[in-house]
Amino acid sequence: MYATVSLKAMKFIPAFAACLLYSTASGAGILSSPENYHECLLERLPDVQNDVVAASENSQCRVAFPDSTPPEKVDPGWLGPETVAECLAEFGTNTPSSYAANLIREACFQLYPEQPAE
């Protein structure tokens, strides 16, 4: 009745889980680092409680990525948002800081298309 998993098969589970952790939204997986200023904002700003912290996080992203030229639109990967609206819903929903929310909005518009790819 119950399916059994061999010990050999169980050795692949950690590798599969690691792949999932690396393939999250905006190309910046849970275990990877952001590749540009806008990805840095999306990694650091969600859930920021106030504008002072948001300004500090923004400054840290500017230092890490002084060239803030808009990148090419990102490939959403398996789990990431595909559009600006999905990006805003994923990264900006629980962000009480209005400054952080505006920076997240800017990053979403720079990284994602307004309409899904056809």
HELIX and SHEET records of a PDB file:
HELIX    1   1 LEU A    7  MET A   10  1                                   4    
HELIX    2   2 ILE A   13  TYR A   22  1                                  10    
HELIX    3   3 ALA A   25  GLY A   27  5                                   3    
HELIX    4   4 TYR A   37  ARG A   44  1                                   8    
HELIX    5   5 ASP A   51  ALA A   64  1                                  14    
HELIX    6   6 VAL A   84  GLY A   92  1                                   9    
HELIX    7   7 SER A   98  LEU A  111  1                                  14    
END                                                                             
